[in-house]
Amino acid sequence: MKFKQIFTFVVSFISLVAMSGVSFSQNEKAGPQPWQLGLQPSASPTMEMITDFHFQLLIIISLISAFVLGLLIYVAVRFREDKNPIPSKTTHNSIIEVMWTAIPVVILVIISVPSFKLLYFADRIEKADMTLKVTGNQWNWTYQYPDHGNFEFTANLLQGEDLKEARMAAVESEEKRPILRQLSTDNPVVLPVGKKIRILVTATDVLHNWAISPLAVRIDTVPGRLNETWVEIKKAGTYYGFCSELCGSGHAYMPIEVHAVPELTFKKWVKKAQKQYARADKVIKFSEEEIRNRTEPFELAHGSAAK
């Protein structure tokens, strides 16, 4: 009877902790918070599935851990030396051996069903509403919008005086953009809410990893290779991530900042961005005179390479 009460208490306590993690995280502000319990609030269908799967696994492993702990306590008490001065010499039990092999297999098969569903759901999207191309560099990110004029820009970490100026500008602006140390960038990514977004990732130098936990995006950017994932942001807000692959001395200074906005706001931002940023496929042609004017100052300072 006591064992059953202890088992019930352990399971109830773990379930309470899990549920408290969910309730606390629903009221979190932008970005990770000090003493945060549980996962960051989910903002995409994939992250919602991951959160559900996480708590399903938590219940399963809690039951297994409680069972094993109870079994160890029972064996230690029931078969202690003063109770069994002459220990049993049993070495095999066919039924128990089959059970401790078959039951874990059944548990793994049960776990694999939602696991494979999640893997295939998060893999890629067949019909996307737009595409975002992400290129990892040492040590910043370049973003390209091929469906909206093919403009591109590079996002760097805000630090020093730039960080102070951004905080002052955020206070004065109507948007009230959150500016966080080590997480905010000079050019945040802007994406529409409720749209299926195909994300293509690559790199120019070494391996990087584009990762945003609330959106359930975590994918390697590999030089010379194009990887693909997708996201659908359910709630407007600011979401932060970072490079999750060791990529050199500046690895800690590659944050990701995504602003999820309504579709109308996104369209307004696109019109502004098309004027502000250069096209990725724009070829600039110079006349011979313009080339000469551009190269003469260099030749005067360093000497002509042809001489």
C-alpha positions in Angstrom: 0.0 0.0 0.0 2.8 2.4 0.9 4.6 1.7 -2.4 1.4 2.6 -4.3 1.1 5.8 -2.4 4.7 6.8 -3.1 4.3 5.9 -6.8 1.2 8.1 -7.1 2.9 11.0 -5.3 6.0 10.9 -7.6 3.8 10.8 -10.8 1.6 13.6 -9.5 4.6 15.8 -8.6 6.2 15.4 -12.0 3.0 16.1 -13.8 2.5 19.3 -11.6 6.0 20.5 -12.5 5.4 19.9 -16.2 2.1 21.7 -16.2 3.6 24.6 -14.2 6.2 25.0 -16.9 3.4 25.4 -19.5 1.4 27.9 -17.4 4.5 30.0 -16.6 5.8 30.1 -20.1 2.5 31.4 -21.6 3.1 34.8 -20.0 6.7 35.2 -21.0 8.0 38.3 -22.7 10.2 38.2 -25.9 13.2 36.0 -25.7 14.3 33.6 -22.9 13.8 34.8 -19.4 15.8 34.3 -16.1 14.6 31.3 -14.1 12.3 30.2 -17.0 10.7 26.9 -16.4 9.8 24.7 -19.3 10.1 25.4 -23.0 9.7 28.8 -24.6 6.1 29.6 -25.7 5.4 27.9 -29.0 4.6 30.1 -32.0 4.3 27.6 -34.8 2.5 24.3 -35.4 5.7 22.4 -35.4 6.7 23.7 -32.0 3.2 22.9 -30.6 3.7 19.3 -31.7 7.2 19.2 -30.2 5.8 20.5 -26.9 3.1 17.9 -26.8 5.5 15.2 -27.7 7.9 16.4 -25.0 5.3 16.1 -22.3 4.2 12.7 -23.6 7.8 11.5 -23.2 8.1 13.1 -19.8 5.1 11.0 -18.5 6.5 7.8 -20.1 10.1 8.2 -18.7 8.6 9.3 -15.3 6.6 6.1 -15.0 9.6 4.1 -16.1 11.9 5.8 -13.5 9.3 5.5 -10.7 8.9 1.8 -11.5 12.7 1.1 -11.6 13.2 3.1 -8.3 10.3 1.2 -6.6 11.7 -2.1 -7.8 15.2 -1.3 -6.5 13.8 -0.2 -3.1 11.7 -3.4 -2.9 14.6 -5.6 -3.7 16.9 -3.8 -1.3 14.4 -4.2 1.6 12.9 -7.6 0.7 16.2 -9.4 0.1 18.5 -7.8 2.6 20.9 -10.0 4.5 19.0 -10.3 7.8 15.9 -11.4 5.9 17.7 -13.8 3.6 20.8 -15.3 5.4 20.9 -18.0 2.8 20.4 -16.3 -0.6 18.8 -17.9 -3.6 21.1 -19.2 -6.4 18.6 -18.7 -9.2 20.4 -17.5 -12.3 17.8 -17.6 -15.0 14.1 -16.9 -15.4 12.8 -17.2 -19.0 9.6 -15.3 -18.5 11.3 -12.3 -16.8 14.0 -12.3 -19.5 11.4 -12.2 -22.3 9.4 -9.5 -20.5 12.4 -7.1 -20.0 13.2 -7.5 -23.7 9.8 -7.3 -25.2 8.3 -4.5 -23.0 11.0 -1.9 -23.9 10.5 -2.8 -27.6 6.8 -2.2 -27.3 7.4 1.2 -25.5 9.9 2.3 -28.3 7.4 1.3 -31.0 4.7 3.4 -29.3 7.0 6.3 -29.0 8.1 6.0 -32.7 4.6 6.6 -34.0 4.3 10.3 -32.9 8.0 10.8 -33.5 7.9 9.9 -37.2 4.7 12.0 -37.6 6.6 14.9 -36.2 9.7 14.3 -38.3 7.7 14.2 -41.6 5.6 17.2 -40.6 8.6 19.4 -39.8 10.6 18.3 -42.9 9.3 20.5 -45.7 6.3 22.1 -47.1 5.0 21.4 -50.6 3.1 24.6 -51.3 4.7 27.6 -49.7 3.3 31.1 -49.7 6.8 32.7 -49.8 10.5 31.8 -49.6 13.3 33.1 -47.4 16.9 32.3 -48.1 19.3 32.4 -45.2 23.1 32.4 -45.7 25.5 32.0 -42.8 28.7 34.0 -42.8 31.5 34.4 -40.3 29.9 36.0 -38.2 26.6 37.3 -39.4 23.5 36.3 -41.4 22.5 37.3 -44.9 18.8 37.2 -45.8 17.2 37.2 -49.3 13.6 37.5 -50.3 13.4 36.0 -53.8 9.5 36.3 -54.0 9.5 40.0 -53.1 11.9 41.6 -55.5 14.9 39.4 -54.6 16.5 42.1 -52.3 18.9 41.0 -49.6 20.5 42.4 -46.5 22.9 41.3 -43.7 22.1 41.2 -40.0 24.8 41.9 -37.5 24.8 41.9 -33.7 23.9 45.2 -32.0 26.7 46.1 -29.6 28.4 49.1 -28.0 27.1 52.4 -29.2 24.9 50.8 -31.8 23.1 49.0 -29.0 22.6 52.2 -27.0 21.3 54.1 -30.0 18.9 51.3 -30.8 17.5 51.2 -27.3 16.9 55.0 -27.4 15.2 54.7 -30.8 13.0 51.9 -29.5 11.8 54.0 -26.6 10.9 56.9 -28.9 9.3 54.8 -31.6 5.7 53.6 -31.6 6.6 50.0 -32.2 8.3 49.6 -28.8 10.7 47.0 -30.3 12.5 45.0 -27.6 16.2 45.5 -27.7 18.1 42.7 -25.9 21.8 42.4 -25.4 23.5 39.6 -27.4 20.2 38.9 -29.2 19.1 42.0 -31.1 20.4 42.7 -34.6 20.7 45.9 -36.8 18.5 44.4 -39.5 15.9 42.0 -38.1 14.1 39.5 -40.4 10.4 40.4 -41.0 7.9 37.7 -41.8 4.1 37.6 -42.1 1.9 35.8 -39.6 -0.2 32.9 -40.8 1.8 32.2 -44.0 3.7 29.0 -44.9 7.3 30.1 -45.4 9.9 27.9 -47.1 13.3 28.5 -45.6 16.4 27.7 -47.7 19.7 27.8 -45.9 23.3 27.7 -47.0 26.7 29.1 -45.9 29.7 30.9 -47.5 32.5 29.6 -45.3 32.0 27.1 -42.6 29.1 25.2 -41.0 26.5 27.3 -39.1 23.1 26.5 -37.7 20.0 28.7 -38.0 18.0 28.0 -34.8 14.9 29.7 -33.3 13.4 27.6 -30.5 9.9 29.2 -30.3 9.5 28.5 -34.1 11.0 25.0 -33.9 13.6 25.8 -36.5 17.0 24.3 -36.2 18.9 23.5 -39.4 22.5 23.4 -40.5 23.8 25.8 -43.1 26.4 24.0 -45.2 28.8 25.6 -47.7 27.9 24.5 -51.2 24.7 22.8 -50.2 21.1 24.1 -50.0 19.1 22.7 -47.0 15.3 23.3 -46.7 12.8 23.6 -43.9 9.6 25.6 -43.3 7.7 27.6 -40.7 4.3 29.0 -40.1 4.2 31.7 -37.4 0.9 31.7 -35.5 1.4 34.8 -33.3 2.8 38.3 -34.0 5.8 39.2 -32.0 9.6 39.2 -31.8 11.4 35.8 -31.7 15.1 35.3 -31.1 17.6 32.6 -32.0 21.3 32.1 -32.5 23.9 30.1 -34.4 23.9 26.6 -32.9 27.0 25.2 -34.6 30.5 26.1 -33.4 31.8 28.2 -36.3 34.8 30.1 -35.0 35.8 32.9 -32.6 32.7 34.9 -33.4 30.2 32.1 -32.9 28.7 33.7 -29.8 27.9 36.9 -31.8 25.5 35.5 -34.4 22.0 36.2 -33.1 18.8 35.8 -35.1 16.0 38.3 -34.7 12.6 37.7 -36.4 9.7 40.1 -36.3 6.4 38.4 -37.1 3.8 40.9 -38.3 0.4 41.0 -39.9 0.3 40.6 -43.7 -0.6 44.2 -44.3 2.3 45.4 -42.2 4.6 43.0 -44.0 3.6 44.3 -47.4 4.4 47.9 -46.2 7.8 46.7 -45.0 8.6 45.0 -48.3 7.9 48.2 -50.2 10.3 50.1 -47.9 12.9 47.3 -48.0 12.9 47.1 -51.8 14.1 50.8 -51.8 16.5 50.4 -48.9 18.3 47.2 -49.8 20.0 46.1 -53.1 18.7 43.3 -55.3 20.7 40.1 -55.1 20.6 39.5 -58.9 21.2 43.1 -59.9 24.2 43.5 -62.2 25.8 46.9 -62.2 27.5 47.8 -65.5 30.1 50.6 -65.6 31.5 52.3 -68.7 35.2 52.4 -69.4 35.4 56.0 -68.1 33.7 55.1 -64.9 36.0 52.1 -64.4 39.0 54.3 -65.0 37.7 56.9 -62.5 37.3 54.2 -59.9 40.7 52.6 -60.4 42.9 55.7 -60.8 42.9 56.7 -57.1 44.0 53.1 -56.2 46.7 53.1 -58.9 48.1 56.4 -57.7 48.3 55.2 -54.1 49.5 51.6 -54.7 50.8 51.5 -58.3 49.3 49.9 -61.3 49.3 46.1 -61.3 50.1 46.2 -65.0 53.3 48.1 -64.7 
